[in-house]
């Protein structure tokens, strides 16, 4: 989290005399992966909603066209009771702060089309969005596979006190993406089609009558989505 704050602070020190576009962005995306244990391959399929404040420099810097700060919430249709109950709506799961750095390249003479890469970092609490346990259908009823994201950073004390969470409950991970952008209404509205990968490390527990076996696996999780931006200054 300290790294994210430091990067955002340094970016904001760029003189305000430089020409820039300010936007409010809304993003919706789909994400899907499968994490294999000894007994089960556990699938994760979820959607995300993001709200951002976006500042794009005019003209672009050598390596940077702009940055965005935002909040992300995730919608997950969970499985409970070892898969016995489907479609449990968990709007309370998956809350993150986001920082996105991007570079844009114009691909049309009138600047109506553009393309470019971005790098994002996410910091927050995944809840049970990425945490599932499934029983082994071929075992004796006590064999199961448990998959969960490896929490790799801490939460501020103010949040843990209010939300009844442990300090080391936070997840910090990157996303790399490429977006194709279409400008409408003289740049007043931006439409972006996004494709990328999230990089998350999972822990896997395979349990049976002989004991538990633990392993780790890093997953490159495909994500596709769309972002709509409205110019505010």
N, C-alpha and C positions, 0 to 999 in steps of 0.2 A: 504493500500500500504506500509506503514512503517513497518508493520509486515513481509511482504514478503521480503522486502529489508534486514531487520535485520536477518531473517533466512538464506537467501542466503549468506550474509556476514559472518556469523558464520561458515557456512559450508565451505566456501572458505578458512578459516583460518586453516583447517586441513593440517598438514605438507605435502608438495609435495613429500617427500621421500617415502610415502606410494605408493605401486603399485596400478595403476589405469588404466582403459581403457577409452579412450576418443572416443566419437562417434558423428556423425551428424545423427539426426533422422528426418523422415518425417512420419506424421500421417494423416490418413483420417478417418472420422467417420460420423455416422448417428445418429440423435437425434430426438425424437418425443414425444409430450405430448399434452394434452388437458386441457384447463383451463375453468371451467364452471362458467358462470354468471347466472343471473336470466332469461335472454332471450335466450342466446346462449351458446353453448359449443364451444369455439374457439380453433382450432387446430394449433399447430406449428410443422413444419417438416423441418429440415434444416441439412446441412452438414458443416463440419469444416475441415480446413487444418491447420496443425501445423508444424513448423520448430523448432528443438531443438538442443542445445549443451548438451550432456549427459556425465557425469563423473561417472563411476562405480568403486567402490573400490575393490581391491584385497588384502586380502580376505575381505568379507563383515564385517561391524561393527555389533554389537549386534542387533541393531534395524534398521540399515540403510545399504543398499547396494549401494546407489548412489543417485544422484540428477540431474535434468535437468532444464535448463532455455530456454525459447523459446518465439515465437510469434505465435499467432493464428489469422486466418481470417476465416470468415464464409460466406457460400454461401446460400442465402435464396430466394426461389421463392415466391414472395409476392403476396397478393391479394389487389387490389386497388379498389376504387369506391364501397365500401361495398360489395366486392366479384364480381363485374361486370366484371373485367378484370383479367385474370389469367396469371401466369407464367411471372411475371416481374422480370428480373434478377437483383439482387441487390448485386453485388460484393463489393460495397462500405460499406456494413454493417458488424458489428461485428468484432471488432479488439481488441485483448487482449494481455497482457504480461502474461506468465505462469511460475509457479515454481512447479516442481514435485519432491516429495520424494518417494523412493520406496525401497522395500525389496524383494530379490529374493531367491528362494530355488531350488536347483538342484534336479531333479527327475529322472535323468539317470546317470549311472556310468561314462560316458565320458563327462558329462556336456553339452551334446547337447540339452537337454530339461530342461526347468525350469518353475517355476510358482511363482507368488508373487503379493502382494497387493501394491497399490500406493495411495498417497494422493496428490492432486494438488490444488493450488489456482490460480484463474484467476482474472485479474484486467484489465478493459478496458471499451470500449464504445459499447453497444449493438446496437445502432442505432435503426432502426425499425425492425430488425430481430425478436425481441421478443415483438413487439408493434403492435397490430391490433385492428381495430374497425369494428364491423359488425352490420348492421341494423336488427331489429326484423321484420321478414317477416310477422308476424301476427299482428303487431301494426298499428299505423296510419301513419307510414312513418317517425316519429321523434323519435321512441324508438330505442335505440342501446345499445350495450355492448362494452366497451373499456377495453382491457387487456394490461398491460404494466409491465415490470420489475421494482421493487422498487430500484431506484438508492440509494446506501448506502455509497458512499464515494466521495471524491473530485478529480478533475483533476488538475495537475500543471498549473500554469498560462501561461507557455510557450505554452502548447498545446491548451488551451482555446483561446489564442490570435490568434494563427495561424489557427485553425480549426473552429473558430466562434462557440464555444460551451460554455455553462454555466459551472460554476465551479463544481456544484454538479451533473454532468451528468454521472459519472462513476459507474460501477457495479463491486462488489467484491463478488465472490462466490466460493465454494469448489466443487471438484469432487473426488469421491472415486471409485476406479476401481481395477480389478484383470486382470492380463495379463498372457497368456501362451506363452512362448518364445521358439523359435527354432534357434539354432546357426548353421550357415553354414560357409564353407570356413575357418575352424579353428577359428571361432569367428570373422572373418572379416565382416560378414553380420549377422544381427539379424532380425528375423521375429517375431512379437508379435501380437497375437489376443487378443483384449481388450473388456471387458464388464464392465460397471459401471453405476453410477448415478451422475447427476449434481443436485445440491441443490440450487434452485433459488426461491426467494419470489416475487410473483406478486401482483400488485394492480388491482382491478376490479371495474369499474364504470358502473352501470346500470342506464340508463337515460330514463325518459319518461316525459309526460306532467306534472306530479305531482312533478318532481324534480329528483335529482340524489341520488343514494345510493352507498356508497363506502365500499368495503371489501378487505381483504388481504388473500392470500393463499400461503403456501409453497408447492412447487412441487418437487418430486423426479423424475427427468427426465431420462429415460433410454438412454444409449448411447452404441453403439457398433462400433468397428472400427479395424483398423490394423495399426501397426507401423513398418517401415523398418529403420534399423540403419546400418550405415557404419562406421567401425572403422577407426580412423584417427591417433591414437597414443596409 
